[in-house]
Structures are given as C-alpha cells and as structure tokens.
C-alpha cells in the first residue's frame, strides 16, 4: 500500500489513466511481435525442412556429362540432364523407378527383330499395364528410338510378372553394333513424349541360336 501511494498518490486521475493506457499498449506491442515471429512463413518448420520433392532429388543428382555411362553389374548410376533425371543400369540389374521395378531377363536378335524378355513389378497403388500406350518402353539404337507395338502384362498393385516385347530395327543396325539401350519411363509418365524420369538398361544383344539341321 505504501508503494502504491508513493507511485500513484501524487498523480491525478487523468495521469493514472494515461499511464495505465500506455502500459496496456506496451503489452499489446510485445504480444503482436511474438505472434508475428511465430507466424512468419519464412521460418521453416521441421516437417517442411525434411520434405523432399522429386525435383529436389533430381537437382541433387550430378550432371550426366560428369559421370560414367557404363555401369558395372549391380550398379545404378543416377544423373540429370537439362530436362530429366536418369537411372542407368547394365542388363540384368533392375531399374528402381518411383512406381515401377523392371529388369531384362534376356535379349535376342533374329534378323531385324529384337526380342526382349522382361520382369516388371507394379509399385503404384492401382493396377497397371506395362507399355499400354506403346511409349513407356522403347529401344535406343544408334541414336534412333524404336517403339514396340506390343503391350506387357496387366499388373495388379504390388505384383510382378514376366513378359516379352519385340522391336524391329531395320538395316542390320543392332547386328553391327551388338549393343542397344532399353529406355523405360514410370507408369505416371508412360504417355509423355518428354518424361522427367527415365530409366536406361544397357544391353548386349546376341544373335539367336541357329537351330541345328
């Protein structure tokens, strides 16, 4: 009470009202400042900092011009071009794409026809048909794209199966080179001409055995 009288005793009612109003205003400023700090969109939360998008993952991959394009058996090389993220493997090593796992079991050449035996697993959340629109899987030979007119098997979510696709490469190009690349896109981008993710399986293609007469 003595302290109250010492502070307020000599002041008029108007002075006391002004001081009280100033104190309330000061408290309001402190609260507003604290709330603005908490609501600042430029301060990332832990969840936002940990979230990584596919474009972030692609930007972290090294440029394809700086890495080897000759993977060893079992090795996966991931790199990026200007427009896409690539995963490169040797024949027999599975490609692990976002919604698809796929590997080559066998590749054989007979005349101008290349027959490729594959195993695929559907990692998406619904049933899919591999190469449904005839653009998901294609052969690259000497800088040329060759599409298969066949479609793979219907795969329910979480299942895998073997199937075969045929490619016709005229001019004996595969026989001369002895190599080719099988390119595969994800189910999500199966009908895109320029997918953002592309898997490449490097193949050595042997001629089919000639039957003994």
C-alpha positions as CSV (number, residue, x, y, z in Angstrom):
1,X,0.0,0.0,0.0
2,X,2.9,2.4,0.8
3,X,4.4,1.6,-2.6
4,X,1.0,2.2,-4.3
5,X,0.7,5.6,-2.5
6,X,4.3,6.5,-3.4
7,X,3.7,5.8,-7.1
8,X,0.1,6.9,-7.6
9,X,-0.6,9.2,-4.6
10,X,0.7,12.4,-6.2
11,X,-0.9,11.8,-9.5
12,X,-4.3,13.0,-10.8
13,X,-6.9,10.5,-12.1
14,X,-6.1,11.6,-15.7
15,X,-2.4,10.9,-15.2
16,X,-3.1,7.5,-13.8
17,X,-5.4,6.7,-16.8
18,X,-2.7,7.7,-19.3
19,X,0.0,5.6,-17.6
20,X,-2.4,2.6,-17.5
21,X,-3.3,3.0,-21.2
22,X,0.4,3.2,-22.1
23,X,1.1,0.0,-20.2
24,X,-1.7,-1.8,-22.0
25,X,-0.4,-0.6,-25.4
26,X,3.1,-1.8,-24.5
27,X,1.8,-5.2,-23.6
28,X,-0.1,-5.3,-26.9
29,X,3.1,-4.5,-28.9
30,X,5.0,-7.3,-27.2
31,X,2.3,-9.9,-27.9
32,X,2.0,-8.7,-31.6
33,X,5.8,-9.0,-32.1
34,X,5.9,-12.6,-30.6
35,X,2.9,-13.7,-32.8
36,X,4.5,-12.3,-36.0
37,X,7.7,-14.3,-35.3
38,X,5.7,-17.5,-34.8
39,X,3.6,-16.9,-38.0
40,X,6.5,-15.8,-40.2
41,X,6.3,-18.0,-43.4
42,X,10.0,-17.6,-43.9
43,X,10.8,-19.6,-40.8
44,X,10.6,-23.2,-41.9
45,X,9.1,-25.9,-39.8
46,X,10.9,-29.2,-39.2
47,X,8.5,-31.0,-41.5
48,X,8.9,-28.5,-44.3
49,X,12.7,-28.7,-44.0
50,X,12.6,-32.5,-44.2
51,X,10.2,-32.7,-47.1
52,X,12.0,-33.5,-50.4
53,X,10.2,-33.3,-53.8
54,X,11.2,-35.3,-56.9
55,X,12.5,-32.1,-58.4
56,X,14.7,-31.6,-55.3
57,X,16.1,-35.1,-55.7
58,X,16.8,-34.5,-59.4
59,X,18.6,-31.3,-58.7
60,X,20.9,-33.1,-56.2
61,X,22.0,-35.7,-58.8
62,X,25.2,-35.0,-60.7
63,X,25.1,-33.9,-64.3
64,X,25.1,-36.8,-66.7
65,X,28.1,-35.2,-68.5
66,X,30.2,-35.7,-65.4
67,X,29.6,-39.4,-64.7
68,X,30.3,-42.7,-66.5
69,X,27.6,-44.2,-68.6
70,X,29.0,-47.7,-68.3
71,X,27.6,-49.2,-65.0
72,X,29.1,-52.4,-63.6
73,X,26.9,-55.3,-62.8
74,X,24.6,-54.4,-59.9
75,X,25.5,-50.8,-60.0
76,X,22.9,-47.9,-60.6
77,X,24.1,-44.6,-61.9
78,X,21.8,-41.7,-61.3
79,X,22.4,-38.4,-63.0
80,X,20.4,-35.4,-64.5
81,X,20.2,-33.8,-67.9
82,X,18.6,-30.4,-68.5
83,X,15.1,-31.9,-68.6
84,X,15.2,-35.3,-66.9
85,X,16.6,-37.5,-64.2
86,X,18.2,-40.7,-65.5
87,X,18.9,-44.0,-63.8
88,X,21.3,-46.2,-65.8
89,X,22.0,-49.9,-65.2
90,X,23.6,-52.8,-67.0
91,X,21.5,-55.6,-68.4
92,X,20.2,-57.9,-65.6
93,X,20.2,-55.2,-63.0
94,X,16.7,-53.9,-62.0
95,X,15.7,-50.3,-62.6
96,X,14.1,-48.9,-59.4
97,X,11.8,-46.2,-60.6
98,X,9.1,-44.4,-58.4
99,X,6.2,-46.7,-59.3
100,X,7.9,-49.5,-61.3
101,X,10.7,-52.1,-60.9
102,X,11.8,-53.7,-64.2
103,X,14.8,-55.7,-65.4
104,X,15.8,-57.5,-68.5
105,X,15.9,-61.3,-68.4
106,X,17.0,-61.9,-71.9
107,X,17.6,-60.0,-75.2
108,X,17.9,-61.9,-78.5
109,X,18.3,-60.7,-82.1
110,X,16.8,-62.6,-85.1
111,X,17.2,-60.8,-88.4
112,X,16.0,-57.2,-87.8
113,X,13.8,-58.3,-84.8
114,X,15.0,-57.8,-81.2
115,X,13.0,-59.8,-78.6
116,X,13.4,-58.7,-75.0
117,X,12.2,-60.8,-72.1
118,X,11.4,-58.6,-69.0
119,X,10.2,-58.9,-65.5
120,X,8.3,-56.0,-64.0
121,X,6.8,-55.2,-60.6
122,X,4.0,-52.6,-60.2
123,X,4.8,-50.4,-57.2
124,X,1.9,-48.0,-57.8
125,X,-1.4,-48.0,-55.8
126,X,-3.6,-49.4,-58.7
127,X,-3.5,-52.0,-61.5
128,X,-1.3,-51.0,-64.5
129,X,-0.5,-52.4,-67.9
130,X,3.2,-52.1,-68.9
131,X,3.6,-50.2,-72.2
132,X,-0.1,-49.8,-72.5
133,X,0.2,-46.8,-74.9
134,X,3.3,-48.2,-76.7
135,X,5.5,-45.4,-75.4
136,X,6.6,-46.5,-72.0
137,X,9.3,-48.9,-73.2
138,X,11.4,-48.2,-76.2
139,X,14.8,-49.3,-77.7
140,X,17.5,-46.8,-78.5
141,X,19.9,-47.9,-81.2
142,X,22.5,-45.6,-82.8
143,X,20.6,-42.5,-81.7
144,X,17.3,-43.8,-83.0
145,X,14.2,-44.6,-81.0
146,X,12.3,-47.8,-81.8
147,X,8.9,-48.4,-80.2
148,X,7.3,-51.8,-79.6
149,X,3.7,-52.3,-80.9
150,X,3.2,-54.9,-78.2
151,X,2.0,-54.4,-74.6
152,X,3.1,-56.1,-71.5
153,X,1.0,-57.9,-68.9
154,X,-1.6,-56.4,-66.6
155,X,-0.1,-56.0,-63.2
156,X,-2.3,-55.5,-60.1
157,X,-0.8,-53.2,-57.4
158,X,2.2,-54.9,-55.6
159,X,2.6,-57.8,-58.1
160,X,5.2,-58.8,-60.7
161,X,5.3,-60.9,-63.8
162,X,7.4,-61.8,-66.8
163,X,6.5,-60.7,-70.4
164,X,8.1,-60.1,-73.7
165,X,8.3,-57.2,-76.1
166,X,9.5,-57.2,-79.7
167,X,11.3,-54.3,-81.6
168,X,12.0,-54.1,-85.3
169,X,15.3,-52.3,-86.2
170,X,15.8,-52.3,-89.9
171,X,19.2,-52.1,-91.7
172,X,21.1,-54.6,-89.6
173,X,22.0,-51.8,-87.1
174,X,21.8,-53.9,-84.0
175,X,23.8,-56.7,-85.6
176,X,26.6,-54.3,-86.5
177,X,26.6,-52.5,-83.1
178,X,25.9,-55.5,-80.9
179,X,24.5,-53.1,-78.2
180,X,21.4,-51.1,-77.6
181,X,19.7,-49.3,-74.7
182,X,16.2,-50.1,-73.4
183,X,14.6,-47.0,-72.0
184,X,11.7,-47.1,-69.6
185,X,9.5,-44.4,-68.1
186,X,7.4,-44.6,-65.0
187,X,3.7,-45.5,-65.1
188,X,2.8,-42.0,-64.1
189,X,4.6,-40.6,-67.2
190,X,4.0,-43.5,-69.6
191,X,2.3,-41.4,-72.2
192,X,4.6,-38.4,-72.1
193,X,7.0,-37.7,-75.0
194,X,9.5,-36.0,-72.7
195,X,9.3,-37.7,-69.2
196,X,11.0,-36.1,-66.2
197,X,12.3,-39.6,-65.1
198,X,13.9,-42.1,-67.4
199,X,15.5,-45.5,-66.7
200,X,18.0,-46.9,-69.1
201,X,19.2,-50.5,-69.3
202,X,22.3,-51.0,-71.4
203,X,22.1,-54.2,-73.4
204,X,24.5,-56.5,-75.2
205,X,22.3,-58.3,-77.7
206,X,23.4,-61.7,-79.0
207,X,22.0,-63.3,-82.2
208,X,19.5,-66.0,-81.6
209,X,21.0,-69.5,-81.8
210,X,20.6,-71.1,-85.2
211,X,18.8,-74.5,-85.0
212,X,21.0,-77.4,-85.9
213,X,19.6,-79.1,-89.0
